[in-house]
Amino acid sequence: MCIRDSINTLRDNSTGKRSVQDIAVFFGLPLLLSFIAFYFRWTLSVEALNGILASFAIFATLLLNLLILVYTFSTDTVHPNALTKIRGLSLIHI
């Protein structure tokens, strides 16, 4: 069921029909690139693989940090901006 739900998100919002372009980008392009890499027998060195792994680890950490930041702001009910804070402080001192 999870795969079907994921495929159903590949729809054009204006028409409600499945988007052929989205399906081609998310399924066709990775398959095509993997077949090309297999055909030409492309390989990665250990250094390149370590670099890619480190890059994805840093990227995943940044995305997790962003998710926690959004969650923190969404649960906070009061979001005073800097101007409101300054006006509030100036009223107290007067």
C-alpha angles and dihedrals in degrees: 000000000000093000092049091051090049092051091047090062089066093086134126107247094213096054104021091227126123112274112235090197092056092048090049092050097045099038110013100046096051091046092049093048093048092050091049091049091049093047094050091038095234113184135184125231120233091252092052092048091050091050093050091047092050091048093052091046091054092045092050091049092051091049091049090050090051091050091052090048092052091047091051093051093044093055094047111092099197120056108175113184123221094265092054090050092050093047090048092051093047091052091053094053095049 
